[in-house]
Amino acid sequence: MLATIHGERTLTELDFVRLGKLADQQLPPALAELLDAADVLPSREVPANLVTMNSQVEIEDPATGQRQQITLCYPGDSQPGAGFVSVLSPVGIGLLGVKAGTLACWRMPNGVERSARVSAVLFQPEASGDFTR
């Protein structure tokens, strides 16, 4: 497993459907598990502090305090060096559906466990009134 799912996860209906369509590709087991276990809400009902697809978040390494801004995106838009992290990556799976203040945890392909606290959701499409992004 490339990511560890800790705690409650919530997805928008649109994110759930779109991620389910990625099943044509080989989904990481952790993402398939997340889709099976997540609560699903209409986009208009998700809280503004929830990490959804295309959200820009600030994360903080709990060990070093180092902060980083990333945008959670679909695989075709991924540019890790520019801060656009694919939802199919361990980090992306670890962040999807968690709320600000949550410690997101994941396992890297080499087996090393990593974590980061979601210190803020800086932009969320649904909070800005965009329910189709």
C-alpha positions as protocol buffer text, in pm:
chain_id: "A"
residue {
  index: 1
  type: MET
  ca { x: 0 y: 0 z: 0 }
}
residue {
  index: 2
  type: LEU
  ca { x: 139 y: 339 z: -96 }
}
residue {
  index: 3
  type: ALA
  ca { x: -63 y: 549 z: 145 }
}
residue {
  index: 4
  type: THR
  ca { x: -218 y: 503 z: 483 }
}
residue {
  index: 5
  type: ILE
  ca { x: -569 y: 631 z: 534 }
}
residue {
  index: 6
  type: HIS
  ca { x: -615 y: 763 z: 886 }
}
residue {
  index: 7
  type: GLY
  ca { x: -938 y: 908 z: 1019 }
}
residue {
  index: 8
  type: GLU
  ca { x: -1247 y: 1027 z: 850 }
}
residue {
  index: 9
  type: ARG
  ca { x: -1244 y: 1124 z: 482 }
}
residue {
  index: 10
  type: THR
  ca { x: -1507 y: 1317 z: 290 }
}
residue {
  index: 11
  type: LEU
  ca { x: -1528 y: 1356 z: -88 }
}
residue {
  index: 12
  type: THR
  ca { x: -1754 y: 1564 z: -306 }
}
residue {
  index: 13
  type: GLU
  ca { x: -1989 y: 1371 z: -534 }
}
residue {
  index: 14
  type: LEU
  ca { x: -1806 y: 1510 z: -838 }
}
residue {
  index: 15
  type: ASP
  ca { x: -1463 y: 1410 z: -705 }
}
residue {
  index: 16
  type: PHE
  ca { x: -1595 y: 1064 z: -620 }
}
residue {
  index: 17
  type: VAL
  ca { x: -1734 y: 1013 z: -973 }
}
residue {
  index: 18
  type: ARG
  ca { x: -1427 y: 1151 z: -1149 }
}
residue {
  index: 19
  type: LEU
  ca { x: -1185 y: 950 z: -938 }
}
residue {
  index: 20
  type: GLY
  ca { x: -1394 y: 639 z: -998 }
}
residue {
  index: 21
  type: LYS
  ca { x: -1351 y: 694 z: -1372 }
}
residue {
  index: 22
  type: LEU
  ca { x: -976 y: 678 z: -1323 }
}
residue {
  index: 23
  type: ALA
  ca { x: -1036 y: 308 z: -1261 }
}
residue {
  index: 24
  type: ASP
  ca { x: -947 y: 257 z: -1629 }
}
residue {
  index: 25
  type: GLN
  ca { x: -594 y: 326 z: -1507 }
}
residue {
  index: 26
  type: GLN
  ca { x: -456 y: 111 z: -1233 }
}
residue {
  index: 27
  type: LEU
  ca { x: -564 y: 284 z: -913 }
}
residue {
  index: 28
  type: PRO
  ca { x: -329 y: 262 z: -619 }
}
residue {
  index: 29
  type: PRO
  ca { x: -486 y: 29 z: -360 }
}
residue {
  index: 30
  type: ALA
  ca { x: -499 y: 312 z: -105 }
}
residue {
  index: 31
  type: LEU
  ca { x: -709 y: 528 z: -340 }
}
residue {
  index: 32
  type: ALA
  ca { x: -947 y: 240 z: -412 }
}
residue {
  index: 33
  type: GLU
  ca { x: -977 y: 190 z: -35 }
}
residue {
  index: 34
  type: LEU
  ca { x: -1045 y: 562 z: 17 }
}
residue {
  index: 35
  type: LEU
  ca { x: -1319 y: 558 z: -250 }
}
residue {
  index: 36
  type: ASP
  ca { x: -1481 y: 259 z: -78 }
}
residue {
  index: 37
  type: ALA
  ca { x: -1469 y: 411 z: 272 }
}
residue {
  index: 38
  type: ALA
  ca { x: -1518 y: 786 z: 223 }
}
residue {
  index: 39
  type: ASP
  ca { x: -1829 y: 982 z: 306 }
}
residue {
  index: 40
  type: VAL
  ca { x: -1965 y: 1148 z: -9 }
}
residue {
  index: 41
  type: LEU
  ca { x: -2143 y: 1484 z: 2 }
}
residue {
  index: 42
  type: PRO
  ca { x: -2292 y: 1713 z: -261 }
}
residue {
  index: 43
  type: SER
  ca { x: -2033 y: 1975 z: -361 }
}
residue {
  index: 44
  type: ARG
  ca { x: -2243 y: 2256 z: -216 }
}
residue {
  index: 45
  type: GLU
  ca { x: -2236 y: 2092 z: 128 }
}
residue {
  index: 46
  type: VAL
  ca { x: -1863 y: 2035 z: 183 }
}
residue {
  index: 47
  type: PRO
  ca { x: -1699 y: 2258 z: 442 }
}
residue {
  index: 48
  type: ALA
  ca { x: -1452 y: 2518 z: 314 }
}
residue {
  index: 49
  type: ASN
  ca { x: -1169 y: 2366 z: 520 }
}
residue {
  index: 50
  type: LEU
  ca { x: -1184 y: 2029 z: 339 }
}
residue {
  index: 51
  type: VAL
  ca { x: -919 y: 1926 z: 85 }
}
residue {
  index: 52
  type: THR
  ca { x: -1098 y: 1853 z: -243 }
}
residue {
  index: 53
  type: MET
  ca { x: -964 y: 1809 z: -594 }
}
residue {
  index: 54
  type: ASN
  ca { x: -792 y: 2125 z: -724 }
}
residue {
  index: 55
  type: SER
  ca { x: -759 y: 2263 z: -371 }
}
residue {
  index: 56
  type: GLN
  ca { x: -445 y: 2457 z: -285 }
}
residue {
  index: 57
  type: VAL
  ca { x: -324 y: 2373 z: 63 }
}
residue {
  index: 58
  type: GLU
  ca { x: -44 y: 2466 z: 295 }
}
residue {
  index: 59
  type: ILE
  ca { x: 112 y: 2168 z: 467 }
}
residue {
  index: 60
  type: GLU
  ca { x: 365 y: 2162 z: 749 }
}
residue {
  index: 61
  type: ASP
  ca { x: 619 y: 1896 z: 828 }
}
residue {
  index: 62
  type: PRO
  ca { x: 558 y: 1816 z: 1197 }
}
residue {
  index: 63
  type: ALA
  ca { x: 924 y: 1730 z: 1257 }
}
residue {
  index: 64
  type: THR
  ca { x: 1085 y: 2038 z: 1100 }
}
residue {
  index: 65
  type: GLY
  ca { x: 805 y: 2295 z: 1087 }
}
residue {
  index: 66
  type: GLN
  ca { x: 882 y: 2349 z: 717 }
}
residue {
  index: 67
  type: ARG
  ca { x: 576 y: 2470 z: 524 }
}
residue {
  index: 68
  type: GLN
  ca { x: 492 y: 2407 z: 162 }
}
residue {
  index: 69
  type: GLN
  ca { x: 203 y: 2502 z: -66 }
}
residue {
  index: 70
  type: ILE
  ca { x: 68 y: 2236 z: -300 }
}
residue {
  index: 71
  type: THR
  ca { x: -230 y: 2195 z: -527 }
}
residue {
  index: 72
  type: LEU
  ca { x: -401 y: 1856 z: -541 }
}
residue {
  index: 73
  type: CYS
  ca { x: -466 y: 1773 z: -907 }
}
residue {
  index: 74
  type: TYR
  ca { x: -554 y: 1500 z: -1153 }
}
residue {
  index: 75
  type: PRO
  ca { x: -265 y: 1297 z: -1300 }
}
residue {
  index: 76
  type: GLY
  ca { x: -257 y: 1484 z: -1632 }
}
residue {
  index: 77
  type: ASP
  ca { x: -202 y: 1817 z: -1454 }
}
residue {
  index: 78
  type: SER
  ca { x: 71 y: 1692 z: -1220 }
}
residue {
  index: 79
  type: GLN
  ca { x: 390 y: 1899 z: -1198 }
}
residue {
  index: 80
  type: PRO
  ca { x: 545 y: 1812 z: -861 }
}
residue {
  index: 81
  type: GLY
  ca { x: 830 y: 2062 z: -901 }
}
residue {
  index: 82
  type: ALA
  ca { x: 573 y: 2340 z: -944 }
}
residue {
  index: 83
  type: GLY
  ca { x: 362 y: 2223 z: -649 }
}
residue {
  index: 84
  type: PHE
  ca { x: 92 y: 2037 z: -849 }
}
residue {
  index: 85
  type: VAL
  ca { x: 66 y: 1695 z: -684 }
}
residue {
  index: 86
  type: SER
  ca { x: -129 y: 1409 z: -842 }
}
residue {
  index: 87
  type: VAL
  ca { x: -411 y: 1250 z: -649 }
}
residue {
  index: 88
  type: LEU
  ca { x: -257 y: 915 z: -752 }
}
residue {
  index: 89
  type: SER
  ca { x: 63 y: 989 z: -558 }
}
residue {
  index: 90
  type: PRO
  ca { x: 103 y: 883 z: -196 }
}
residue {
  index: 91
  type: VAL
  ca { x: 95 y: 1248 z: -84 }
}
residue {
  index: 92
  type: GLY
  ca { x: -218 y: 1317 z: -290 }
}
residue {
  index: 93
  type: ILE
  ca { x: -401 y: 1017 z: -149 }
}
residue {
  index: 94
  type: GLY
  ca { x: -293 y: 1117 z: 201 }
}
residue {
  index: 95
  type: LEU
  ca { x: -437 y: 1468 z: 162 }
}
residue {
  index: 96
  type: LEU
  ca { x: -761 y: 1404 z: -26 }
}
residue {
  index: 97
  type: GLY
  ca { x: -1071 y: 1445 z: 188 }
}
residue {
  index: 98
  type: VAL
  ca { x: -905 y: 1563 z: 510 }
}
residue {
  index: 99
  type: LYS
  ca { x: -978 y: 1889 z: 693 }
}
residue {
  index: 100
  type: ALA
  ca { x: -739 y: 2168 z: 784 }
}
residue {
  index: 101
  type: GLY
  ca { x: -568 y: 2085 z: 1113 }
}
residue {
  index: 102
  type: THR
  ca { x: -550 y: 1714 z: 1030 }
}
residue {
  index: 103
  type: LEU
  ca { x: -226 y: 1519 z: 1026 }
}
residue {
  index: 104
  type: ALA
  ca { x: -222 y: 1344 z: 688 }
}
residue {
  index: 105
  type: CYS
  ca { x: -10 y: 1029 z: 670 }
}
residue {
  index: 106
  type: TRP
  ca { x: 114 y: 822 z: 379 }
}
residue {
  index: 107
  type: ARG
  ca { x: 370 y: 557 z: 290 }
}
residue {
  index: 108
  type: MET
  ca { x: 623 y: 624 z: 16 }
}
residue {
  index: 109
  type: PRO
  ca { x: 699 y: 355 z: -245 }
}
residue {
  index: 110
  type: ASN
  ca { x: 1024 y: 276 z: -58 }
}
residue {
  index: 111
  type: GLY
  ca { x: 818 y: 199 z: 256 }
}
residue {
  index: 112
  type: VAL
  ca { x: 908 y: 514 z: 449 }
}
residue {
  index: 113
  type: GLU
  ca { x: 615 y: 665 z: 640 }
}
residue {
  index: 114
  type: ARG
  ca { x: 564 y: 1039 z: 597 }
}
residue {
  index: 115
  type: SER
  ca { x: 317 y: 1287 z: 735 }
}
residue {
  index: 116
  type: ALA
  ca { x: 224 y: 1653 z: 717 }
}
residue {
  index: 117
  type: ARG
  ca { x: -29 y: 1867 z: 896 }
}
residue {
  index: 118
  type: VAL
  ca { x: -273 y: 2049 z: 672 }
}
residue {
  index: 119
  type: SER
  ca { x: -224 y: 2394 z: 821 }
}
residue {
  index: 120
  type: ALA
  ca { x: -465 y: 2569 z: 582 }
}
residue {
  index: 121
  type: VAL
  ca { x: -685 y: 2520 z: 279 }
}
residue {
  index: 122
  type: LEU
  ca { x: -585 y: 2830 z: 84 }
}
residue {
  index: 123
  type: PHE
  ca { x: -821 y: 2770 z: -208 }
}
residue {
  index: 124
  type: GLN
  ca { x: -1102 y: 2524 z: -257 }
}
residue {
  index: 125
  type: PRO
  ca { x: -1311 y: 2534 z: -577 }
}
residue {
  index: 126
  type: GLU
  ca { x: -1637 y: 2463 z: -395 }
}
residue {
  index: 127
  type: ALA
  ca { x: -1581 y: 2741 z: -140 }
}
residue {
  index: 128
  type: SER
  ca { x: -1535 y: 2985 z: -427 }
}
residue {
  index: 129
  type: GLY
  ca { x: -1863 y: 2874 z: -587 }
}
residue {
  index: 130
  type: ASP
  ca { x: -1705 y: 2653 z: -854 }
}
residue {
  index: 131
  type: PHE
  ca { x: -1888 y: 2321 z: -842 }
}
residue {
  index: 132
  type: THR
  ca { x: -1762 y: 2186 z: -1177 }
}
residue {
  index: 133
  type: ARG
  ca { x: -1383 y: 2203 z: -1144 }
}
